[in-house]
Amino acid sequence: MTPATNSTSCCTPITDGTIDLDTAGDMALRFKALGDPARVRLVNLIASNREMCVCELTEPLGLSQPTVSHHLKVLVSAGLIEREQRGKWAYFTINEGELGHLAHALLNETQPVATPADDALSVA
């Protein structure tokens, strides 16, 4: 016996609040960069300290400097962190705008997600 088919849909099609394919692809690349536990830890370390030198990141992760540098390069390429060269050392900061944009797009909020920099501006 075959189940009866109903010509009316049980649910209203969802069209509001969805992100377009290009935005989803961009977001997927950024989330892919966070697909490694070491990279998540790097983002957390840098965010907790506002700015960190590459030389400060190897010991907390227990990874070699070349491995940490590779992970940092992936995060920079994804736009999640920013790199500034000072002499022979590279310093890294969180790209708060990009992380805020990512959260905003994922949560489909009508207002951008506030970053700590935005909070400092609103106090002044």
Beta strands, then each sheet from edge to edge (+ up, - down):
strand 1: 52-53
strand 2: 81-86
strand 3: 89-94
sheet 1: 1+ 3- 2+
end
